[in-house]
């Protein structure tokens, strides 16, 4: 389902192809000799100190044998399509391969939505409906991503949360294992993250431009909660973030100093410094730029040593400096979800997001129908 419809005049999509060694448009070739203006004499060059050539002197010269012309080198790539560009959106491009991937993704979405309740004919119609808007969606997303960059929006923490949701849904124990799983399917990890980043950035721009006019009241959240309590029966879980000080391949003297670094960092946090900022500055972990956010874990998804510690903690509790095989570790419990039905207070942000998303698409359609501009 398309999330946004922007105006064609704004999109400026122009189809064309890039060809290797095709410079004829920018470097016009001279006319062949048989097409030149024969009424114009061909100029001759004279060496310094020599008289102009005359018919008599020309006749007196011995004939000069001309070397046979060298065989022209043929570029094997000449005229071959390297990558077809099917649309240009301001300074960004959309390639044929990106378009084909979008069509394949649209088909997969249609199959998932139709699973178990669509006839083959209905499935085919659903696939065609989604695929015919694939290019339009790519253009819309490119515009929104550019808009987000212009607005200076940072989405890295949200990207990590999204990756963690994928990890949890697929029962993958860690981010490193998620990266391996993605790579094993032939997908570049950085491309995978960038696609998620663009999707999150798109949502943030829409939220800023349209969502700022949508208000979800507490009464609405409470009503939804009371009508859907079965959705909020969960296993016991903890949300965590970390500061990691790596000691691998360090000398004993260096390890002593690194432990002091970890202990000093912990003391600063207990004295009032923000955990997230300390993680960005001092953590060696892969999620340092995201304030150390690790994700939400059920029992059995962490090592026994860590599980025994964090599942006894409450929201905002912080561990002491823990000694691990990789180095020194400090954990903070962002949230502790007890097993069973979750309270309204704990799931209110989740419900608010759900109701907000449900109103976003019609609000976007209304804005576009009124031909509002970005």
C-alpha positions in Angstrom: 0.0 0.0 0.0 1.4 3.3 -1.0 2.1 5.6 1.9 2.5 8.9 0.0 1.5 10.5 -3.2 3.6 13.5 -4.2 3.1 15.7 -7.3 4.6 14.7 -10.6 5.9 18.2 -11.2 8.0 18.0 -8.0 9.3 14.5 -8.7 11.0 15.4 -12.0 11.5 11.8 -13.0 13.3 11.4 -16.3 14.1 7.9 -17.8 17.4 7.4 -19.5 20.3 4.9 -19.7 24.1 5.3 -19.0 26.4 3.8 -21.5 30.1 3.1 -21.2 32.3 5.3 -23.4 29.4 7.2 -24.9 30.6 10.8 -25.1 29.3 11.7 -28.5 26.8 14.2 -27.1 29.5 16.1 -25.2 32.4 15.7 -27.7 31.1 16.3 -31.3 33.3 14.6 -33.8 34.7 16.5 -36.9 33.0 16.0 -40.1 34.5 13.3 -42.5 36.6 14.7 -45.3 34.1 14.0 -48.0 31.5 16.2 -46.2 33.8 19.2 -45.6 33.2 22.4 -47.6 35.5 21.9 -50.7 35.4 25.6 -51.6 37.5 26.4 -48.5 41.2 25.8 -49.1 42.9 23.6 -46.5 45.5 25.7 -44.6 49.2 24.6 -44.7 51.9 25.1 -42.1 55.4 26.3 -42.9 58.5 25.6 -41.0 60.3 28.8 -39.9 62.7 30.1 -42.5 61.2 28.2 -45.4 59.5 29.7 -48.4 56.0 28.7 -49.2 55.7 25.5 -51.2 55.1 25.9 -55.0 53.9 23.4 -57.6 57.5 23.2 -58.9 59.1 22.5 -55.5 56.4 20.0 -54.7 57.1 18.1 -58.0 60.9 18.0 -57.2 60.3 16.2 -53.9 60.7 12.5 -53.8 57.5 10.6 -53.0 57.0 9.8 -49.4 55.7 6.4 -48.5 52.9 6.6 -46.0 52.6 4.1 -43.2 49.5 2.0 -43.2 46.9 3.3 -40.8 47.0 1.6 -37.4 44.1 -0.7 -36.7 41.5 1.1 -34.6 41.3 -0.2 -31.0 37.8 -1.4 -30.3 36.5 -0.8 -26.7 34.7 -4.0 -25.8 32.5 -2.0 -23.4 31.5 0.6 -26.0 27.7 0.9 -26.3 27.1 -1.7 -23.5 24.6 -0.7 -20.8 26.5 -0.6 -17.5 23.5 0.3 -15.3 20.2 1.7 -16.5 18.9 4.7 -14.7 15.1 4.9 -15.0 14.5 8.0 -13.0 16.4 11.1 -11.7 15.0 12.7 -8.5 16.8 16.0 -8.1 20.4 14.9 -7.6 19.6 11.3 -6.8 19.0 8.4 -9.2 16.9 5.3 -9.3 18.3 2.4 -11.2 16.7 -0.5 -13.0 18.1 -3.0 -10.4 16.5 -0.9 -7.6 13.2 -0.9 -9.4 13.3 -4.7 -9.9 14.1 -5.2 -6.2 11.1 -3.0 -5.3 8.8 -5.0 -7.6 10.0 -8.2 -6.0 9.5 -6.8 -2.6 6.0 -5.7 -3.6 5.2 -9.2 -4.8 6.4 -10.7 -1.5 4.2 -8.3 0.5 1.2 -9.2 -1.6 1.9 -13.0 -1.0 2.2 -12.5 2.7 -1.0 -10.5 2.9 -2.9 -13.0 0.8 -1.5 -16.1 2.5 -4.3 -18.6 3.1 -7.2 -16.5 2.0 -6.7 -15.5 -1.6 -7.3 -17.4 -4.8 -4.5 -17.5 -7.4 -6.3 -14.9 -9.5 -6.8 -12.6 -6.5 -3.1 -13.0 -5.6 -2.1 -12.1 -9.1 -4.2 -9.0 -9.1 -2.8 -7.9 -5.7 0.8 -8.4 -7.0 0.1 -6.3 -10.1 -1.6 -3.5 -8.1 1.4 -3.2 -5.8 4.0 -3.5 -8.6 2.5 -0.8 -10.7 3.2 1.7 -8.0 6.7 0.4 -7.2 8.5 3.2 -9.2 6.2 5.9 -7.8 7.0 4.7 -4.3 10.8 4.8 -4.9 10.5 8.3 -6.2 8.4 9.4 -3.2 10.8 7.8 -0.8 13.8 9.5 -2.5 12.1 12.9 -2.1 11.3 12.2 1.5 14.8 11.0 2.3 16.2 14.2 0.7 13.8 16.3 2.7 14.8 14.5 5.9 18.5 15.2 5.2 17.7 18.9 4.6 15.9 19.0 7.9 18.9 17.5 9.7 16.9 14.6 11.1 19.0 11.9 12.8 17.4 8.4 12.9 20.3 6.1 14.1 18.7 5.1 17.4 15.5 4.2 15.6 17.5 2.1 13.1 19.0 0.1 15.9 15.5 -0.5 17.4 14.2 -1.6 14.1 17.1 -4.0 13.6 16.5 -5.3 17.1 12.8 -5.9 16.3 13.9 -8.0 13.3 16.3 -9.9 15.4 13.7 -10.7 18.0 11.0 -11.7 15.4 13.5 -14.2 13.9 14.8 -15.5 17.2 18.4 -14.4 16.5 20.5 -14.1 19.7 22.6 -11.0 18.8 23.1 -8.2 16.3 26.3 -9.9 15.1 24.3 -13.0 14.4 21.7 -10.9 12.6 24.5 -9.5 10.4 25.7 -13.0 9.6 22.2 -14.1 8.8 21.6 -11.2 6.4 24.9 -11.7 4.7 24.2 -15.5 4.3 21.2 -14.6 2.2 23.4 -12.7 -0.2 22.4 -9.3 1.0 25.0 -6.6 1.8 24.7 -5.6 5.5 25.3 -1.9 4.9 22.6 -1.9 2.1 20.2 -3.7 4.4 20.8 -1.1 7.2 20.5 1.8 4.7 17.1 0.6 3.4 15.9 0.5 7.0 17.4 3.9 7.6 15.6 5.4 4.6 12.3 3.9 5.7 12.7 5.3 9.2 13.7 8.7 7.9 10.7 8.7 5.5 8.4 8.0 8.5 10.0 10.8 10.5 9.5 13.4 7.7 5.9 12.4 7.3 5.5 12.6 11.0 7.0 16.1 11.0 5.0 17.4 8.0 1.7 15.7 8.7 1.8 13.9 11.9 2.4 17.0 14.0 -1.3 17.7 13.3 -2.4 14.4 14.7 -3.2 14.1 18.4 -3.9 10.9 20.2 -5.6 11.4 23.6 -5.1 9.3 26.7 -8.8 8.4 26.6 -8.4 6.8 23.1 -5.3 4.9 24.3 -7.2 3.6 27.4 -10.2 2.5 25.2 -7.9 0.6 22.9 -6.1 -1.1 25.8 -9.4 -2.3 27.4 -10.6 -3.7 24.0 -7.3 -5.4 23.1 -5.9 -6.7 26.4 -5.0 -10.1 24.9 -2.4 -8.3 22.7 -0.5 -7.2 25.8 0.1 -10.6 27.4 3.8 -11.0 27.2 6.7 -13.1 28.5 9.0 -11.5 31.0 11.4 -9.2 29.1 14.0 -6.6 29.8 15.1 -3.7 27.6 18.9 -3.0 27.9 21.6 -0.6 26.9 25.3 -1.0 27.5 28.7 0.5 27.8 31.5 -1.8 26.7 35.2 -1.4 27.3 37.1 -3.8 25.1 40.2 -5.6 26.5 40.9 -8.1 23.7 44.7 -8.3 22.8 45.5 -5.8 25.6 48.5 -6.1 27.9 47.9 -6.6 31.7 48.9 -3.0 32.3 46.5 -1.7 29.7 43.7 -3.8 31.2 44.2 -2.2 34.6 43.8 1.2 33.0 40.8 0.2 31.0 39.1 -1.1 34.2 39.7 2.3 35.8 38.1 3.9 32.7 35.0 1.7 33.1 34.7 2.4 36.9 35.1 6.2 36.3 32.4 6.1 33.6 30.1 4.3 36.0 30.7 6.8 38.8 29.9 9.7 36.5 26.6 8.1 35.6 25.7 7.5 39.2 26.6 11.2 39.9 24.1 12.3 37.3 25.7 12.1 33.8 23.4 10.6 31.1 24.0 6.9 30.4 23.3 7.4 26.6 25.8 10.2 26.3 28.5 8.3 28.2 27.9 5.3 25.9 28.4 7.5 22.8 31.7 8.9 24.3 33.3 5.9 26.0 31.7 2.6 24.8 33.6 0.4 22.3 30.4 -1.5 21.5 28.8 -1.7 18.1 25.8 0.3 19.3 27.8 3.1 20.9 26.5 5.7 18.4 22.9 4.8 19.4 23.6 5.4 23.1 24.4 1.8 23.7 20.9 0.5 23.0 20.9 -3.3 22.8 17.3 -4.2 22.5 14.6 -6.2 24.4 15.4 -9.8 25.6 13.4 -12.6 26.9 14.7 -15.2 29.4 17.0 -17.6 27.5 18.2 -15.0 25.0 21.1 -13.8 27.2 24.0 -15.7 28.8 23.1 -17.2 32.1 25.5 -14.8 34.0 23.9 -11.7 32.5 20.3 -13.1 32.8 20.7 -13.8 36.5 21.7 -10.2 37.0 19.4 -8.1 34.8 16.2 -10.0 35.4 16.4 -9.1 39.1 16.6 -5.4 38.2 14.0 -2.8 37.8 13.6 0.1 35.3 16.6 2.4 35.1 18.7 0.2 37.4 22.4 0.0 36.5 24.8 -2.9 37.0 28.3 -2.6 38.5 31.3 -3.0 36.2 31.2 -6.6 35.1 34.2 -8.5 33.8 33.5 -10.5 30.6 35.6 -12.4 28.1 35.6 -9.4 25.8 36.2 -6.7 28.4 34.3 -4.7 31.0 30.6 -4.2 30.7 28.0 -1.8 32.3 24.3 -2.5 31.7 21.2 -0.4 32.3 17.7 -1.8 32.4 15.5 0.6 30.3 12.3 -1.3 31.0 11.4 -4.5 32.8 8.2 -6.2 31.5 6.8 -8.7 34.0 5.3 -11.9 32.6 1.6 -11.8 31.8 -0.7 -8.9 31.0 1.2 -5.6 30.8 -0.1 -2.5 32.5 -1.5 0.4 30.6 1.4 2.6 31.8 4.0 0.3 30.2 2.2 -0.2 26.8 0.8 3.3 26.4 3.6 4.5 24.1 3.1 1.3 22.0 -0.6 1.9 21.7 -0.1 5.6 20.9 2.2 4.6 18.0 -0.3 2.1 16.7 -3.2 4.6 16.7 -1.0 7.3 15.2 0.0 5.1 12.3 -3.6 4.2 11.6 -4.4 7.9 11.2 -1.3 8.8 9.3 -2.2 7.4 5.9 -5.6 9.0 5.5 -4.1 12.3 6.7 -1.5 12.1 4.0 -4.1 11.3 1.3 -6.1 14.3 2.4 -3.1 16.6 2.3 -2.1 15.4 -1.1 -5.7 15.8 -2.4 -5.6 19.4 -1.3 -2.3 19.7 -3.3 -0.3 20.8 -0.3 3.4 21.3 -0.9 6.4 20.2 1.1 
